[in-house]
Amino acid sequence: MFLNKAHRQDFKSAIPNTKEQTNVYLSARREWNERYGSYISQTRNWQIIAITSLCLAGLACGGLAWVGAQSKITPYVVEVDKLGEAVAIGVADKASIPDSRIIRAQLARWVTNARSVYFDKDAQNKAVNEAYALVGNSTPAFSTLADFHTNFQPFERAKTESVSISVQSVLPITKDSYRIEWREEVLQRDGQLISNTNWQAQVGISIVPPTEESKALINPMGIVINSLSWSQRI
């Protein structure tokens, strides 16, 4: 039986490639690709979905926390007269400009803290801290006060003497400047009088409402002294 060329080609293609079928390495590779390739692809897809979901959940939680932190209630302060009638209403969470009487009282307290010398170290330390709490950082007033305490160190002076301050007047010069007059009495530790002198100071202020609780406890009105000059009155 003789086959032409076309029939021989068809017959040849019909014969299985026994060499390829008997190659165990190729068979194992095909089995790996078919069995585990889809698992790896599915795992990668789930990982991407999981990471995306975590990011969206984090953004949602952050947004809820921000919304929850916003105050939904506006407090008001209502001032009433002796008959119980409302005479003034204002928003409580908005700082207002302090009354002139409060400013004068704060300045009188400030000059007392800045110039006094106490035998008690705790009292002296408190006075110094409160004095600097009303002085703006990097201002001429800060430099003036720091130079005074450098030249007349209160803790060193307390070893031999004390200084008591008696404020006589605090008068406004302009809207943002005041004149303070006081008397300084210097005593030895045994109580004997060393000197009794009159002093005056001119201070320039600004109102900066405190934003931190620690500052609000010391300077609730936000009165900040920016300029300072003092001298003895003859």
C-alpha positions as CSV (number, residue, x, y, z in Angstrom):
1,M,0.0,0.0,0.0
2,F,1.4,3.3,-1.1
3,L,0.5,6.7,0.4
4,N,0.9,9.9,-1.3
5,K,2.6,12.9,0.3
6,A,-0.6,14.4,1.8
7,H,-1.7,11.1,3.3
8,R,1.7,10.6,4.8
9,Q,1.6,14.1,6.4
10,D,-1.9,13.4,8.0
11,F,-0.7,10.0,9.2
12,K,2.3,11.5,10.8
13,S,0.3,14.2,12.6
14,A,-2.0,11.6,13.9
15,I,0.8,9.8,15.7
16,P,1.1,11.1,19.3
17,N,4.3,12.7,20.4
18,T,5.3,10.1,22.9
19,K,8.5,12.0,23.7
20,E,6.5,15.0,25.0
21,Q,4.0,12.8,26.8
22,T,6.7,10.9,28.6
23,N,8.5,14.1,29.8
24,V,7.5,14.2,33.5
25,Y,9.0,17.7,34.1
26,L,6.8,19.3,31.5
27,S,3.8,17.4,32.8
28,A,4.5,18.6,36.4
29,R,4.9,22.2,35.2
30,R,1.6,22.1,33.4
31,E,0.0,20.6,36.5
32,W,1.5,23.4,38.7
33,N,0.3,26.2,36.4
34,E,-3.2,24.8,36.2
35,R,-3.6,24.0,39.9
36,Y,-1.8,26.8,41.7
37,G,-1.6,29.6,39.3
38,S,-5.3,30.4,39.8
39,Y,-4.8,30.3,43.6
40,I,-2.0,32.8,43.5
41,S,-4.0,35.1,41.3
42,Q,-7.0,34.9,43.5
43,T,-4.9,35.5,46.6
44,R,-3.3,38.7,45.1
45,N,-6.7,40.0,44.2
46,W,-8.1,39.5,47.7
47,Q,-5.0,41.2,49.2
48,I,-5.6,44.2,47.0
49,I,-9.3,44.3,48.0
50,A,-8.4,43.9,51.7
51,I,-5.9,46.8,51.7
52,T,-8.3,49.0,49.8
53,S,-11.0,48.2,52.3
54,L,-8.7,49.0,55.3
55,C,-7.8,52.4,53.7
56,L,-11.4,53.3,53.2
57,A,-12.3,52.2,56.7
58,G,-9.5,54.3,58.1
59,L,-10.7,57.4,56.2
60,A,-14.2,56.8,57.4
61,C,-13.1,56.5,61.1
62,G,-11.0,59.7,60.8
63,G,-13.9,61.6,59.3
64,L,-16.3,60.4,62.0
65,A,-13.8,61.4,64.7
66,W,-13.3,64.9,63.2
67,V,-17.1,65.4,62.9
68,G,-17.6,64.2,66.5
69,A,-15.0,66.6,67.7
70,Q,-16.9,69.6,66.3
71,S,-19.0,71.4,68.9
72,K,-22.6,71.4,68.0
73,I,-23.6,73.5,71.0
74,T,-23.0,77.2,71.3
75,P,-22.9,78.4,74.9
76,Y,-24.1,81.8,75.9
77,V,-23.6,83.9,79.0
78,V,-26.6,85.9,80.1
79,E,-26.0,88.8,82.5
80,V,-29.0,89.8,84.7
81,D,-29.7,92.7,87.0
82,K,-30.9,92.6,90.6
83,L,-34.5,92.1,89.4
84,G,-33.6,89.1,87.2
85,E,-33.9,90.9,83.9
86,A,-31.5,90.1,81.2
87,V,-29.2,93.1,80.4
88,A,-26.5,91.5,78.3
89,I,-26.1,88.3,76.2
90,G,-22.9,87.1,74.6
91,V,-21.4,83.9,73.2
92,A,-19.4,82.2,75.9
93,D,-16.8,80.6,73.6
94,K,-15.7,83.9,72.1
95,A,-13.2,85.9,74.1
96,S,-14.2,89.5,74.6
97,I,-12.0,92.5,75.3
98,P,-11.5,92.7,79.1
99,D,-12.9,95.6,81.0
100,S,-10.5,98.5,81.8
101,R,-10.9,97.7,85.5
102,I,-9.7,94.1,85.0
103,I,-6.7,95.3,83.0
104,R,-5.7,97.7,85.7
105,A,-6.1,95.0,88.4
106,Q,-4.0,92.6,86.3
107,L,-1.3,95.2,85.8
108,A,-1.2,96.1,89.5
109,R,-0.8,92.4,90.3
110,W,1.9,92.0,87.6
111,V,4.1,94.8,88.9
112,T,3.8,93.3,92.4
113,N,4.9,89.9,91.1
114,A,7.7,91.4,89.0
115,R,9.3,93.6,91.7
116,S,8.6,91.8,95.0
117,V,11.2,89.8,96.9
118,Y,9.9,87.2,99.3
119,F,11.8,85.2,101.9
120,D,9.8,82.1,101.0
121,K,11.3,80.4,97.9
122,D,8.0,78.9,96.7
123,A,6.2,82.3,96.9
124,Q,9.1,84.0,95.1
125,N,9.1,81.3,92.3
126,K,5.4,81.6,91.9
127,A,5.6,85.4,91.6
128,V,8.4,85.3,89.0
129,N,6.5,82.7,86.9
130,E,3.3,84.8,87.0
131,A,5.2,87.9,86.1
132,Y,6.7,86.3,82.9
133,A,3.3,84.8,82.0
134,L,2.0,88.3,81.2
135,V,5.1,89.3,79.1
136,G,5.3,88.5,75.4
137,N,8.3,86.5,74.3
138,S,10.9,88.2,72.2
139,T,9.5,91.7,73.1
140,P,11.2,94.7,74.6
141,A,9.3,94.2,77.8
142,F,10.7,90.7,78.1
143,S,14.3,92.0,77.7
144,T,13.7,94.8,80.3
145,L,12.3,92.4,82.9
146,A,15.0,89.8,82.3
147,D,17.7,92.4,82.6
148,F,16.2,93.6,85.9
149,H,16.1,90.1,87.4
150,T,19.7,89.5,86.2
151,N,21.0,92.7,87.9
152,F,18.8,92.3,91.0
153,Q,18.3,88.6,91.4
154,P,15.3,88.1,93.7
155,F,16.5,84.8,95.1
156,E,19.9,86.3,96.1
157,R,18.3,89.4,97.5
158,A,15.9,87.2,99.6
159,K,19.0,86.0,101.6
160,T,19.4,89.5,103.2
161,E,16.3,91.5,102.4
162,S,12.7,91.6,101.2
163,V,10.8,94.0,99.0
164,S,7.1,94.7,99.4
165,I,5.1,96.6,96.7
166,S,2.2,98.9,97.3
167,V,0.5,100.0,94.0
168,Q,-0.9,103.5,94.2
169,S,-2.5,103.9,90.8
170,V,-2.9,102.4,87.4
171,L,-4.1,104.9,84.8
172,P,-4.7,104.5,81.1
173,I,-2.6,106.7,78.8
174,T,-4.1,105.5,75.5
175,K,-6.2,102.4,74.6
176,D,-3.1,100.1,74.7
177,S,-0.8,101.8,77.2
178,Y,-1.0,102.4,81.0
179,R,0.9,104.3,83.7
180,I,1.6,102.4,86.9
181,E,2.8,104.1,90.1
182,W,3.8,102.2,93.3
183,R,5.9,102.4,96.5
184,E,8.7,99.9,97.2
185,E,9.6,99.2,100.8
186,V,12.9,97.3,101.3
187,L,13.3,95.6,104.7
188,Q,16.1,93.6,106.3
189,R,15.4,90.1,107.5
190,D,15.1,91.3,111.0
191,G,12.4,93.9,109.9
192,Q,14.5,97.0,109.9
193,L,13.7,99.5,107.1
194,I,16.4,99.9,104.4
195,S,14.6,102.2,101.9
196,N,11.2,103.4,101.0
197,T,11.0,104.8,97.4
198,N,8.4,105.7,94.8
199,W,8.4,104.2,91.3
200,Q,6.6,104.6,88.0
201,A,6.3,102.5,84.8
202,Q,4.7,102.9,81.5
203,V,3.6,99.6,79.7
204,G,2.1,98.9,76.3
205,I,-0.2,95.9,76.1
206,S,-2.2,93.8,73.7
207,I,-5.0,91.3,74.2
208,V,-4.2,87.8,73.0
209,P,-6.8,85.3,74.3
210,P,-5.1,82.1,75.6
211,T,-5.5,78.9,73.6
212,E,-3.8,76.5,76.1
213,E,-5.3,75.6,79.5
214,S,-2.0,76.1,81.3
215,K,-1.7,79.7,80.1
216,A,-5.4,80.3,80.7
217,L,-5.0,79.4,84.4
218,I,-2.3,82.1,84.8
219,N,-3.4,84.7,82.4
220,P,-7.2,84.1,81.7
221,M,-7.7,87.6,80.1
222,G,-4.9,87.2,77.7
223,I,-3.3,90.5,78.6
224,V,0.2,90.6,77.1
225,I,2.8,93.3,78.0
226,N,4.9,94.2,75.0
227,S,6.8,97.3,76.0
228,L,8.0,98.4,79.4
229,S,10.0,101.2,80.9
230,W,10.2,102.0,84.6
231,S,12.1,104.5,86.8
232,Q,12.2,105.9,90.3
233,R,10.2,108.9,91.0
234,I,12.0,111.8,92.7
